[in-house]
């Protein structure tokens, strides 16, 4: 099966530069996570041959696809399967012919291409739809057909650009796990673009977070969620992220003023990040007495935001924090913008780690 994919390069569009630094092993699913306009799709287009590098190198299983200078393999000669966000199925062809097109475009005999297409439709549980046109498919069915067409090329690398974005919330929920299974079964390197943190966490072996054309963090989903490197990642995973310098006695002196104490030792003067789950913050109307958590601040409620079965309270203090409490607690504390409160956090709930920058 396919070898690894290595992308180390640069693409400039006007004043915006995307620096591509990604490696994907065989059998690995890497999800590029980041806001719109961060440069995620540019990386996919570069691997597919739709966007040439200005500088750098793209290698697939040891073959150079683009070196930014002398070597550029055209898209049709790259062993790449690409699933677009809108699937781009041919409206005038049946499902079977859409999938068979991949092999036909590579020169396969029509019947051989059709037989191979039917096999892929069976694998993705959409073979009964073989005679339908794309307009007769649901969003989830179209997504599977588009994936079947990409796989029918028998590519060495598989690229998916926001594969679930065109689906409604219920269909996305149902297809996330199914899509993950198909990607794992592919066996080669897989790169998925997403801006949905839940989708990314479910499907990824490894997350690569891209912001403003740069890779700002990468790692296993659980590690990225536990120790976010930027405010964007912290917001995605729902954590308070603070920065500061290490001090004595497990204390971090925060950049915005105030201090916070964790459970682990920190090096004095070292730049660190501090992650605090909103659910770990306790809220009080009166200052807690002796024996309470060692981290304690007074603050003022800035706003309240309903989130499913809880309410997220924005509190202005040193440090300012997001606090998750139940609707019943909001009523009991009679919280509203301007309410004076006290916040407390146990040191064992505070995650302190070196800042990457």
C-alpha positions as CSV (number, residue, x, y, z in Angstrom):
1,X,0.0,0.0,0.0
2,X,1.0,3.6,-0.2
3,X,4.0,5.1,1.5
4,X,4.1,8.4,3.4
5,X,3.1,11.9,2.2
6,X,5.5,14.8,2.9
7,X,4.7,18.4,2.2
8,X,7.2,21.1,3.0
9,X,6.6,24.2,0.9
10,X,5.3,27.7,0.4
11,X,2.5,29.3,-1.6
12,X,2.0,33.0,-1.8
13,X,-1.2,34.7,-3.0
14,X,-0.9,38.4,-3.0
15,X,0.1,39.4,0.5
16,X,-1.0,36.0,2.0
17,X,1.6,33.3,2.4
18,X,0.8,29.7,3.3
19,X,3.7,27.7,4.7
20,X,3.0,24.0,4.3
21,X,4.7,21.7,6.8
22,X,2.8,18.3,7.1
23,X,3.8,14.7,7.0
24,X,1.3,11.9,6.9
25,X,2.2,8.2,7.5
26,X,0.6,5.3,5.7
27,X,-2.6,4.2,7.5
28,X,-2.8,7.6,9.2
29,X,-5.7,10.0,9.1
30,X,-4.6,13.6,9.6
31,X,-7.2,16.3,10.0
32,X,-6.3,19.9,9.1
33,X,-8.3,22.0,11.6
34,X,-8.5,25.8,11.4
35,X,-10.7,28.8,10.7
36,X,-11.9,29.7,7.2
37,X,-9.1,31.3,5.1
38,X,-6.3,29.8,7.2
39,X,-4.8,27.9,4.2
40,X,-6.1,24.4,4.8
41,X,-7.6,23.8,1.4
42,X,-4.5,25.4,-0.2
43,X,-2.5,22.4,1.1
44,X,-4.9,19.9,-0.4
45,X,-4.8,21.7,-3.7
46,X,-1.1,21.7,-3.7
47,X,-0.9,17.9,-3.1
48,X,-3.6,17.3,-5.9
49,X,-1.5,19.4,-8.3
50,X,-4.1,22.2,-8.5
51,X,-1.8,24.8,-6.9
52,X,1.9,24.8,-7.6
53,X,4.5,25.5,-4.9
54,X,6.6,28.7,-5.1
55,X,9.2,27.0,-2.9
56,X,9.6,23.6,-1.2
57,X,8.8,20.0,-2.0
58,X,5.9,17.5,-2.1
59,X,6.8,13.8,-2.0
60,X,4.4,10.8,-2.1
61,X,5.9,7.4,-1.4
62,X,9.4,8.8,-2.3
63,X,8.2,10.3,-5.6
64,X,8.7,14.1,-6.0
65,X,5.4,15.6,-7.2
66,X,6.5,19.3,-7.0
67,X,9.8,20.9,-6.0
68,X,8.8,24.5,-6.7
69,X,11.2,24.7,-9.6
70,X,12.0,21.9,-12.1
71,X,9.6,19.1,-11.1
72,X,5.8,19.4,-11.4
73,X,3.7,16.3,-12.0
74,X,0.4,17.3,-13.6
75,X,-2.8,16.5,-11.6
76,X,-4.0,13.7,-13.9
77,X,-0.7,11.9,-13.4
78,X,-0.8,12.0,-9.6
79,X,-2.2,9.0,-7.8
80,X,-4.5,11.2,-5.7
81,X,-8.1,10.7,-4.7
82,X,-9.9,14.0,-4.0
83,X,-13.3,14.5,-2.5
84,X,-14.6,18.1,-2.8
85,X,-16.8,19.8,-0.3
86,X,-19.7,19.9,-2.8
87,X,-18.9,16.4,-4.1
88,X,-19.0,17.5,-7.8
89,X,-20.8,14.5,-9.1
90,X,-21.7,14.6,-12.8
91,X,-25.5,15.4,-12.9
92,X,-26.0,13.7,-16.3
93,X,-24.5,10.4,-15.2
94,X,-25.9,7.7,-13.0
95,X,-24.2,6.8,-9.7
96,X,-22.6,3.8,-11.3
97,X,-21.2,5.8,-14.2
98,X,-20.0,8.6,-11.9
99,X,-17.9,6.1,-10.0
100,X,-16.8,4.3,-13.1
101,X,-15.5,7.6,-14.6
102,X,-12.5,7.4,-12.3
103,X,-11.2,4.2,-14.0
104,X,-12.4,5.2,-17.5
105,X,-10.4,8.5,-17.3
106,X,-7.3,6.3,-16.6
107,X,-8.0,4.3,-19.8
108,X,-9.8,1.3,-18.4
109,X,-12.3,-0.6,-20.6
110,X,-15.9,0.4,-19.9
111,X,-17.1,-2.9,-18.5
112,X,-14.0,-3.3,-16.3
113,X,-14.6,0.3,-15.0
114,X,-18.2,-0.5,-14.3
115,X,-17.4,-3.7,-12.5
116,X,-14.9,-1.9,-10.3
117,X,-17.4,0.9,-9.6
118,X,-20.0,-1.6,-8.5
119,X,-17.6,-3.2,-6.1
120,X,-16.8,0.2,-4.5
121,X,-20.5,1.0,-4.3
122,X,-21.1,-2.3,-2.5
123,X,-18.2,-1.5,0.0
124,X,-19.8,1.8,0.9
125,X,-23.3,0.4,1.1
126,X,-24.8,2.4,-1.8
127,X,-24.9,-0.3,-4.5
128,X,-28.8,-0.2,-4.6
129,X,-28.5,3.5,-5.8
130,X,-26.4,2.6,-8.8
131,X,-29.0,3.6,-11.4
132,X,-30.0,6.9,-9.8
133,X,-28.8,10.4,-10.8
134,X,-27.1,12.7,-8.3
135,X,-30.2,14.8,-8.0
136,X,-32.1,11.8,-6.5
137,X,-29.6,11.3,-3.7
138,X,-29.6,12.6,-0.1
139,X,-26.6,14.5,1.1
140,X,-25.2,11.4,2.9
141,X,-25.7,9.2,-0.1
142,X,-23.9,11.7,-2.3
143,X,-21.0,11.9,0.1
144,X,-20.5,8.1,-0.1
145,X,-20.8,8.1,-3.9
146,X,-18.1,10.8,-4.1
147,X,-15.9,8.8,-1.7
148,X,-16.4,5.7,-3.9
149,X,-15.4,7.6,-7.0
150,X,-12.2,8.8,-5.3
151,X,-11.4,5.3,-4.1
152,X,-12.1,3.8,-7.5
153,X,-9.0,5.4,-8.8
154,X,-7.1,3.3,-6.4
155,X,-5.1,6.3,-5.3
156,X,-2.0,6.3,-3.1
157,X,-3.3,9.2,-1.0
158,X,-6.8,10.4,-0.2
159,X,-7.7,14.0,0.3
160,X,-11.1,15.2,1.6
161,X,-12.1,18.9,1.7
162,X,-14.8,19.4,4.4
163,X,-16.5,16.1,3.5
164,X,-19.5,16.5,5.8
165,X,-20.0,20.3,5.5
166,X,-22.9,19.9,3.0
167,X,-24.9,17.7,5.3
168,X,-27.4,18.7,7.9
169,X,-26.6,18.2,11.6
170,X,-28.3,14.8,11.9
171,X,-26.7,13.4,8.8
172,X,-23.2,14.6,10.0
173,X,-23.8,12.9,13.4
174,X,-24.7,9.6,11.7
175,X,-21.9,9.6,9.1
176,X,-18.9,10.7,11.2
177,X,-18.1,7.3,12.6
178,X,-18.9,5.5,9.3
179,X,-16.6,7.8,7.3
180,X,-13.8,7.3,9.9
181,X,-14.1,3.5,9.3
182,X,-13.9,3.9,5.5
183,X,-10.8,6.2,5.9
184,X,-9.0,3.7,8.1
185,X,-9.8,0.8,5.7
186,X,-8.2,2.8,2.8
187,X,-4.7,2.0,4.1
188,X,-2.8,4.9,2.7
189,X,-2.2,8.5,4.0
190,X,-5.4,10.5,4.4
191,X,-5.7,14.2,4.8
192,X,-9.0,15.8,5.8
193,X,-9.8,19.5,5.9
194,X,-12.3,20.6,8.6
195,X,-13.3,23.5,10.8
196,X,-15.6,21.4,12.9
197,X,-13.8,20.4,16.2
198,X,-16.2,17.4,16.9
199,X,-15.7,16.1,13.4
200,X,-11.9,16.5,13.7
201,X,-11.7,14.8,17.1
202,X,-13.8,11.8,15.8
203,X,-11.9,11.2,12.6
204,X,-8.3,12.1,13.3
205,X,-5.4,10.0,14.3
206,X,-3.5,13.3,14.5
207,X,-4.7,16.9,14.3
208,X,-2.7,19.6,12.5
209,X,-4.0,23.1,13.5
210,X,-3.5,25.8,10.8
211,X,-4.0,29.5,11.5
212,X,-3.0,32.4,9.2
213,X,-1.1,30.1,6.8
214,X,1.0,28.5,9.5
215,X,0.9,25.2,11.4
216,X,0.5,26.3,15.1
217,X,0.0,22.9,16.8
218,X,-0.2,19.2,16.0
219,X,-0.7,16.1,18.0
220,X,-3.2,13.4,19.0
221,X,-6.7,14.9,19.4
222,X,-6.7,14.2,23.2
223,X,-3.4,16.0,23.6
224,X,-4.4,19.0,21.6
225,X,-7.7,19.3,23.5
226,X,-6.0,19.0,26.8
227,X,-3.1,21.5,26.0
228,X,-4.2,24.0,23.4
229,X,-1.5,26.2,22.0
230,X,-3.6,29.2,20.8
231,X,-6.7,31.0,21.8
232,X,-8.4,29.6,18.6
233,X,-7.8,26.0,19.7
234,X,-8.8,26.8,23.3
235,X,-12.2,28.2,22.1
236,X,-12.8,25.2,19.9
237,X,-12.3,22.8,22.8
238,X,-14.0,25.0,25.3
239,X,-11.1,25.8,27.6
240,X,-9.9,29.0,29.3
241,X,-6.3,29.6,28.0
242,X,-4.0,31.9,30.0
243,X,-0.3,32.8,29.5
244,X,2.4,34.0,31.8
245,X,5.7,33.3,33.5
246,X,6.6,30.6,36.0
247,X,7.2,31.6,39.5
248,X,8.0,29.9,42.8
249,X,5.6,27.5,44.7
250,X,3.8,26.2,41.5
251,X,2.6,29.8,40.8
252,X,2.2,31.4,37.3
253,X,2.3,35.2,37.1
254,X,-0.3,35.9,34.4
255,X,0.3,38.4,31.5
256,X,-3.1,40.1,32.1
257,X,-2.5,40.5,35.8
258,X,-3.1,38.2,38.7
259,X,-1.7,34.8,39.5
260,X,-2.8,31.2,39.4
261,X,-1.4,28.1,41.1
262,X,-1.2,24.6,39.5
263,X,-0.4,21.2,41.0
264,X,3.0,20.8,39.1
265,X,6.3,22.5,39.5
266,X,7.1,25.3,37.0
267,X,10.5,26.8,36.1
268,X,10.9,30.3,37.4
269,X,10.8,32.7,34.4
270,X,9.7,30.1,31.9
271,X,7.0,31.1,29.5
272,X,4.0,28.8,30.1
273,X,0.3,28.4,29.1
274,X,-2.4,27.6,31.6
275,X,-5.6,25.7,30.6
276,X,-8.6,25.8,32.9
277,X,-11.9,24.0,32.1
278,X,-14.9,26.3,32.5
279,X,-16.6,23.4,34.4
280,X,-13.8,23.4,37.0
281,X,-14.4,26.9,38.1
282,X,-16.8,27.4,41.1
283,X,-18.8,30.5,41.5
284,X,-19.9,32.2,44.8
285,X,-21.7,35.3,45.8
286,X,-19.6,35.6,49.0
287,X,-15.9,35.1,49.5
288,X,-15.4,31.4,50.4
289,X,-14.0,30.7,53.8
290,X,-10.7,29.0,54.9
291,X,-10.1,25.6,53.4
292,X,-11.4,26.5,50.0
293,X,-9.5,26.2,46.7
294,X,-6.1,27.9,46.7
295,X,-7.0,30.0,43.5
296,X,-9.5,32.6,44.4
297,X,-10.6,35.9,42.6
298,X,-13.3,38.4,42.8
299,X,-15.0,39.5,39.5
300,X,-18.0,40.9,37.7
301,X,-20.3,39.0,35.4
302,X,-20.0,40.4,31.8
303,X,-22.5,38.1,30.1
304,X,-24.3,34.8,30.1
305,X,-24.6,32.5,27.2
306,X,-26.9,29.4,27.0
307,X,-25.1,26.2,25.9
308,X,-27.4,23.2,25.6
309,X,-27.8,21.9,29.2
310,X,-25.6,24.6,30.9
311,X,-25.0,28.3,30.9
312,X,-21.5,29.8,30.1
313,X,-20.9,32.9,32.3
314,X,-18.3,35.4,31.1
315,X,-16.6,36.9,34.2
316,X,-14.3,39.9,34.2
317,X,-11.6,39.5,36.8
318,X,-7.9,38.9,37.0
319,X,-7.8,36.6,35.3
320,X,-11.0,36.8,33.3
321,X,-12.6,33.4,32.9
322,X,-15.5,31.5,31.4
323,X,-17.5,29.5,33.9
324,X,-20.0,26.8,33.1
325,X,-22.9,26.3,35.6
326,X,-26.4,24.9,35.4
327,X,-29.5,27.0,34.6
328,X,-30.6,26.2,38.2
329,X,-27.4,27.7,39.6
330,X,-27.9,30.9,37.5
331,X,-31.4,31.3,39.0
332,X,-30.2,30.5,42.5
333,X,-27.4,33.0,42.4
334,X,-29.7,35.5,40.5
335,X,-26.9,36.2,38.1
336,X,-27.1,39.0,35.5
337,X,-24.5,41.3,33.8
338,X,-22.9,43.4,36.5
339,X,-23.3,40.8,39.3
340,X,-20.4,40.7,41.7
341,X,-19.0,37.2,42.2
342,X,-16.1,35.2,43.6
343,X,-14.4,32.5,41.5
344,X,-12.4,29.6,42.9
345,X,-10.4,26.8,41.1
346,X,-8.6,23.8,42.7
347,X,-4.9,23.7,41.8
348,X,-5.4,20.1,40.6
349,X,-7.8,21.3,37.9
350,X,-5.1,23.7,36.4
351,X,-3.1,22.4,33.5
352,X,0.3,24.2,33.2
353,X,2.7,23.5,30.3
354,X,5.5,25.2,28.3
355,X,4.4,27.7,25.7
356,X,5.4,26.7,22.2
357,X,6.4,30.3,21.4
